[in-house]
């Protein structure tokens, strides 16, 4: 993480060059292809670098998205950028509704888009518990109804970016990401979106479909102070450890209320469960751990993030360079810049930055 703000002189140029590159991609390929590339962590990182940001700065994500939001006018390319950093992220659903109406998208499609925005944020906050708190949510969609999400979380001055693409989402709770970029892998991550967590997801739904009184009985049977007390974590091992004391502490009142609401609504599947208001990280974790302790249905504890905050290093740090992908991204950017309508001075500077980045 780097502190400070993007200098106005740089941001102004990022907007102009970002618009030119985006326009070139849309005109050369399509709006769908532009969204697909935004959902690719490698391309997005390369784009931010070409626009002028350091590859290892968390500000690359927020500032690049901010520049694209200002640069891409819905009426020009048929693409809209909604949301942003902090409180601005919460405006995304309202912005989606307003612009989607201008795109003449039907009510059903507008509901689908706002649902996608809310669920992508909730899943990365509640179902993927890696310790990174979301503070940035950017939802990009086209007049064709396709969408992509670029959102970011922070943990101990380290950033992690989550990418989504509508074309690749068959389920919001089963391997929905097009990519997750971070500086490091965490030792233990509760990933309820992993294929390996399918049984734990099913068991969680079964638990909430029963009377909440039964759920509390399961908690008492586990004789816990905290569900996390049962686990001893290390880089190689995650093992069950029974607590020495048998004090019983109920789940938080807010979580219990949410579980009661889930019981009343009787969700058909895990996605419906997660979509219920009040079902957050604590409820998701509690159900996952109880499913494991009582039914033997363990969730995935593997970190799904890839080291992708740069295109790799010549010495293999943080990971070996994918040369083919590297060359594809570079060629695309070179072509986009050459075909753009920015002035010669800005075009020359962009090509020089790209050249320096490649070396």
C-alpha positions as CSV (number, residue, x, y, z in Angstrom):
1,X,0.0,0.0,0.0
2,X,1.2,3.5,-0.9
3,X,-0.2,6.5,0.9
4,X,-1.2,9.8,-0.7
5,X,-3.3,10.8,-3.7
6,X,-2.7,10.6,-7.4
7,X,-1.3,14.0,-8.6
8,X,-3.9,15.9,-10.7
9,X,-1.5,16.3,-13.6
10,X,-1.1,12.5,-13.7
11,X,-4.8,11.7,-13.2
12,X,-5.8,14.0,-16.0
13,X,-3.4,12.2,-18.4
14,X,-4.6,8.8,-17.1
15,X,-8.2,9.7,-18.0
16,X,-7.2,10.8,-21.5
17,X,-4.9,7.8,-22.3
18,X,-7.3,5.4,-20.6
19,X,-10.1,6.6,-22.8
20,X,-8.0,6.3,-25.9
21,X,-6.9,2.7,-25.1
22,X,-10.4,1.7,-24.1
23,X,-11.8,3.1,-27.3
24,X,-9.3,1.3,-29.4
25,X,-10.1,-2.0,-27.8
26,X,-13.8,-1.6,-28.2
27,X,-13.6,-0.5,-31.8
28,X,-11.0,-3.1,-32.7
29,X,-12.7,-6.0,-30.8
30,X,-15.9,-5.3,-28.9
31,X,-17.4,-4.2,-25.6
32,X,-17.6,-7.8,-24.5
33,X,-13.8,-8.2,-25.1
34,X,-13.1,-5.0,-23.2
35,X,-14.9,-6.3,-20.2
36,X,-13.1,-9.6,-20.5
37,X,-9.8,-7.9,-20.4
38,X,-10.7,-5.8,-17.3
39,X,-11.5,-9.1,-15.6
40,X,-8.0,-10.4,-16.4
41,X,-5.7,-9.5,-13.5
42,X,-2.6,-9.5,-15.8
43,X,-4.2,-7.1,-18.3
44,X,-5.6,-4.8,-15.7
45,X,-2.2,-4.6,-13.9
46,X,-0.5,-3.9,-17.3
47,X,-3.1,-1.2,-18.1
48,X,-2.5,0.5,-14.8
49,X,1.3,0.5,-15.3
50,X,1.0,1.9,-18.8
51,X,-1.3,4.7,-17.5
52,X,1.5,5.6,-15.1
53,X,1.2,3.7,-11.8
54,X,3.8,1.6,-10.0
55,X,3.1,-2.1,-10.4
56,X,3.2,-2.7,-6.6
57,X,1.0,0.2,-5.5
58,X,-2.5,-0.5,-4.2
59,X,-3.4,2.9,-5.7
60,X,-3.1,1.3,-9.2
61,X,-6.5,-0.4,-8.7
62,X,-8.4,2.5,-7.3
63,X,-6.9,5.2,-9.5
64,X,-7.2,3.2,-12.7
65,X,-10.8,2.5,-12.0
66,X,-11.4,6.1,-11.1
67,X,-9.8,7.3,-14.4
68,X,-11.9,4.8,-16.4
69,X,-15.0,6.0,-14.7
70,X,-14.4,9.6,-15.7
71,X,-13.1,8.6,-19.2
72,X,-15.9,6.3,-20.3
73,X,-19.1,8.1,-21.0
74,X,-22.0,5.6,-21.4
75,X,-23.4,7.4,-24.4
76,X,-20.1,7.2,-26.3
77,X,-19.0,3.6,-26.0
78,X,-22.0,2.0,-24.4
79,X,-20.0,1.1,-21.3
80,X,-20.5,2.4,-17.8
81,X,-18.3,2.3,-14.7
82,X,-20.1,2.4,-11.4
83,X,-19.0,2.5,-7.7
84,X,-15.5,3.2,-6.5
85,X,-13.6,3.6,-3.3
86,X,-15.0,3.8,0.2
87,X,-18.5,5.4,0.5
88,X,-18.6,5.8,-3.3
89,X,-18.7,2.0,-3.6
90,X,-22.1,1.9,-1.9
91,X,-23.5,4.1,-4.7
92,X,-23.0,1.3,-7.3
93,X,-26.5,-0.1,-7.2
94,X,-28.1,3.3,-7.7
95,X,-25.7,4.2,-10.5
96,X,-26.4,0.9,-12.2
97,X,-30.1,1.4,-12.1
98,X,-29.8,5.0,-13.5
99,X,-27.5,4.1,-16.3
100,X,-29.1,0.8,-17.2
101,X,-32.4,2.7,-17.6
102,X,-30.6,5.1,-20.0
103,X,-29.3,2.0,-21.9
104,X,-33.0,0.9,-22.2
105,X,-32.3,-2.4,-20.4
106,X,-35.4,-4.1,-19.1
107,X,-36.4,-4.2,-15.5
108,X,-35.3,-7.9,-15.2
109,X,-31.8,-7.1,-16.5
110,X,-31.5,-4.1,-14.2
111,X,-32.4,-6.4,-11.3
112,X,-29.8,-8.9,-12.5
113,X,-27.1,-6.2,-12.7
114,X,-27.7,-4.8,-9.2
115,X,-27.9,-8.3,-7.8
116,X,-24.5,-9.1,-9.4
117,X,-23.0,-6.0,-7.8
118,X,-24.3,-6.7,-4.4
119,X,-23.5,-10.5,-4.4
120,X,-20.0,-10.1,-5.8
121,X,-19.2,-7.8,-2.9
122,X,-20.9,-10.0,-0.3
123,X,-19.3,-13.2,-1.5
124,X,-15.8,-11.7,-1.3
125,X,-16.6,-10.3,2.1
126,X,-18.4,-13.3,3.7
127,X,-17.7,-16.4,1.7
128,X,-14.0,-15.9,1.0
129,X,-12.6,-15.1,4.4
130,X,-8.9,-14.3,3.8
131,X,-8.5,-11.3,6.2
132,X,-8.8,-8.6,3.5
133,X,-11.5,-6.1,4.2
134,X,-13.2,-4.7,1.0
135,X,-12.9,-1.0,0.6
136,X,-13.2,-0.6,-3.2
137,X,-15.9,-2.0,-5.5
138,X,-16.1,-1.1,-9.2
139,X,-18.8,-2.5,-11.4
140,X,-18.4,-2.1,-15.2
141,X,-21.3,-3.0,-17.5
142,X,-22.3,-2.5,-21.1
143,X,-25.5,-1.7,-22.9
144,X,-25.5,-5.4,-24.0
145,X,-26.0,-6.4,-20.3
146,X,-22.5,-7.9,-19.8
147,X,-20.6,-6.9,-16.7
148,X,-17.2,-7.2,-14.9
149,X,-16.2,-6.4,-11.3
150,X,-12.9,-5.2,-10.0
151,X,-12.8,-4.8,-6.2
152,X,-10.1,-4.6,-3.7
153,X,-9.5,-5.4,0.0
154,X,-6.8,-4.4,2.4
155,X,-5.0,-6.3,5.2
156,X,-1.9,-5.0,7.1
157,X,-0.9,-2.6,4.3
158,X,-1.2,-5.3,1.7
159,X,-3.9,-5.2,-1.0
160,X,-5.7,-8.0,-2.7
161,X,-7.8,-7.6,-5.9
162,X,-10.8,-9.7,-6.9
163,X,-12.0,-9.9,-10.6
164,X,-15.3,-11.2,-11.9
165,X,-16.8,-11.6,-15.4
166,X,-20.4,-12.2,-16.1
167,X,-19.6,-14.7,-18.9
168,X,-17.8,-16.9,-16.4
169,X,-20.2,-16.8,-13.5
170,X,-22.4,-19.9,-13.4
171,X,-22.9,-19.6,-9.7
172,X,-22.0,-16.7,-7.3
173,X,-20.8,-19.3,-4.7
174,X,-19.0,-21.9,-6.8
175,X,-15.7,-20.8,-8.3
176,X,-17.1,-17.4,-9.5
177,X,-13.8,-15.4,-9.9
178,X,-12.0,-14.8,-13.1
179,X,-8.9,-14.0,-11.0
180,X,-7.7,-13.0,-7.6
181,X,-4.5,-11.0,-7.4
182,X,-2.3,-10.5,-4.3
183,X,1.2,-10.0,-3.1
184,X,1.2,-13.2,-1.0
185,X,-0.7,-16.4,-0.2
186,X,-2.3,-16.5,3.3
187,X,-1.7,-19.7,5.3
188,X,-5.3,-20.4,6.1
189,X,-8.3,-19.0,4.2
190,X,-12.0,-20.1,4.6
191,X,-13.0,-20.4,0.9
192,X,-16.7,-21.4,0.7
193,X,-16.6,-20.7,-3.0
194,X,-14.2,-23.5,-3.8
195,X,-15.4,-26.7,-5.4
196,X,-14.1,-28.6,-2.4
197,X,-16.6,-26.7,-0.2
198,X,-19.6,-28.0,-2.0
199,X,-20.5,-30.5,0.8
200,X,-20.0,-27.8,3.4
201,X,-22.3,-25.5,1.5
202,X,-25.0,-28.1,1.3
203,X,-24.7,-29.0,5.0
204,X,-24.9,-25.3,5.8
205,X,-28.2,-25.0,4.0
206,X,-29.5,-28.1,5.7
207,X,-28.6,-26.6,9.1
208,X,-30.5,-23.3,8.6
209,X,-33.5,-25.1,7.2
210,X,-34.0,-26.7,10.6
211,X,-35.4,-24.9,13.6
212,X,-32.7,-22.5,15.0
213,X,-33.2,-24.1,18.4
214,X,-31.6,-27.3,16.9
215,X,-28.7,-25.3,15.6
216,X,-28.0,-24.0,19.1
217,X,-28.1,-27.6,20.4
218,X,-25.4,-28.4,17.8
219,X,-23.3,-25.5,19.2
220,X,-23.7,-26.7,22.7
221,X,-22.9,-30.3,21.7
222,X,-19.6,-28.9,20.4
223,X,-19.1,-27.3,23.9
224,X,-17.2,-24.3,22.6
225,X,-16.3,-20.8,23.7
226,X,-15.5,-19.9,20.1
227,X,-15.8,-22.0,17.0
228,X,-12.3,-21.0,16.1
229,X,-11.0,-22.4,19.4
230,X,-11.2,-25.8,17.8
231,X,-8.6,-25.2,15.3
232,X,-4.8,-25.1,15.5
233,X,-3.4,-23.5,12.4
234,X,0.0,-23.8,10.9
235,X,1.3,-23.4,7.3
236,X,1.1,-27.2,6.7
237,X,-1.6,-28.3,9.2
238,X,-5.1,-27.4,10.2
239,X,-6.1,-29.8,13.0
240,X,-9.0,-30.1,15.5
241,X,-8.1,-29.3,19.1
242,X,-10.7,-29.6,21.9
243,X,-10.7,-26.7,24.3
244,X,-9.6,-27.4,27.9
245,X,-12.6,-25.5,29.4
246,X,-16.2,-26.3,28.6
247,X,-17.8,-22.8,28.8
248,X,-20.5,-22.2,26.3
249,X,-21.0,-18.9,24.5
250,X,-23.9,-18.4,22.1
251,X,-23.5,-16.9,18.7
252,X,-23.9,-13.1,18.5
253,X,-27.5,-11.9,18.8
254,X,-27.3,-10.4,15.3
255,X,-26.1,-13.7,13.8
256,X,-28.9,-15.6,15.6
257,X,-31.5,-13.2,14.2
258,X,-30.1,-13.7,10.7
259,X,-30.2,-17.5,11.1
260,X,-33.8,-17.3,12.3
261,X,-34.6,-15.2,9.2
262,X,-33.0,-17.8,7.0
263,X,-35.1,-20.5,8.7
264,X,-38.2,-18.5,7.9
265,X,-37.2,-18.0,4.3
266,X,-36.1,-21.7,3.8
267,X,-33.4,-21.0,1.1
268,X,-33.2,-23.6,-1.7
269,X,-29.4,-23.4,-2.1
270,X,-26.3,-21.8,-0.7
271,X,-26.5,-18.8,-3.0
272,X,-30.0,-18.0,-1.7
273,X,-28.7,-18.4,1.9
274,X,-25.8,-16.0,1.4
275,X,-28.1,-13.4,-0.3
276,X,-30.2,-13.2,2.9
277,X,-29.8,-9.9,4.7
278,X,-27.7,-10.4,7.8
279,X,-26.0,-13.5,6.7
280,X,-22.4,-12.3,7.0
281,X,-18.9,-13.6,7.7
282,X,-19.8,-14.8,11.3
283,X,-22.8,-16.8,10.2
284,X,-21.0,-18.3,7.2
285,X,-18.0,-19.3,9.3
286,X,-20.2,-20.7,12.1
287,X,-22.2,-22.8,9.7
288,X,-19.1,-24.0,7.9
289,X,-17.4,-25.1,11.2
290,X,-20.5,-26.7,12.6
291,X,-20.9,-28.6,9.3
292,X,-17.4,-29.9,9.7
293,X,-17.6,-30.7,13.4
294,X,-21.1,-32.3,13.4
295,X,-21.4,-33.8,9.9
296,X,-17.8,-34.2,8.8
297,X,-18.2,-31.9,5.8
298,X,-15.1,-29.7,5.8
299,X,-14.8,-26.6,3.7
300,X,-11.7,-25.5,1.8
301,X,-9.0,-23.8,3.8
302,X,-6.8,-23.1,0.8
303,X,-6.1,-19.6,-0.4
304,X,-7.3,-19.1,-4.0
305,X,-5.3,-16.0,-4.7
306,X,-2.6,-15.9,-7.3
307,X,0.6,-13.7,-7.2
308,X,-0.4,-11.3,-9.8
309,X,0.3,-7.8,-8.7
310,X,3.0,-7.7,-11.4
311,X,3.7,-9.9,-14.5
312,X,6.3,-11.9,-12.7
313,X,10.1,-11.5,-12.3
314,X,13.1,-12.8,-14.2
315,X,14.3,-14.6,-11.0
316,X,10.9,-16.2,-10.4
317,X,9.8,-13.8,-7.7
318,X,7.0,-13.5,-6.9
319,X,6.4,-16.2,-9.6
320,X,7.9,-17.1,-13.0
321,X,6.9,-14.9,-16.0
322,X,4.2,-16.3,-18.2
323,X,6.0,-15.2,-21.4
324,X,3.2,-16.0,-23.8
325,X,0.6,-14.1,-21.8
326,X,3.1,-11.3,-21.2
327,X,3.7,-10.9,-24.9
328,X,0.0,-11.0,-25.7
329,X,-0.8,-8.2,-23.2
330,X,2.2,-6.1,-24.4
331,X,1.2,-6.5,-28.1
332,X,-2.4,-5.5,-27.3
333,X,-1.3,-2.4,-25.5
334,X,1.2,-1.4,-28.2
335,X,-1.5,-1.7,-30.8
336,X,-4.1,0.1,-28.8
337,X,-1.7,3.0,-28.1
338,X,-0.6,3.3,-31.7
339,X,-4.2,3.4,-32.9
340,X,-5.3,5.8,-30.2
341,X,-6.2,9.4,-31.0
342,X,-4.2,11.0,-28.2
343,X,-1.5,13.6,-29.0
344,X,1.9,12.5,-30.2
345,X,3.5,13.7,-26.9
346,X,1.3,11.6,-24.7
347,X,1.5,8.6,-27.1
348,X,5.3,8.8,-27.1
349,X,5.4,8.9,-23.3
350,X,3.1,5.9,-23.0
351,X,5.2,3.9,-25.4
352,X,8.3,4.8,-23.4
353,X,6.7,3.7,-20.2
354,X,5.6,0.4,-21.8
355,X,9.1,-0.1,-23.1
356,X,10.6,0.5,-19.7
357,X,8.1,-1.8,-18.1
358,X,9.0,-4.6,-20.5
359,X,12.8,-4.4,-19.9
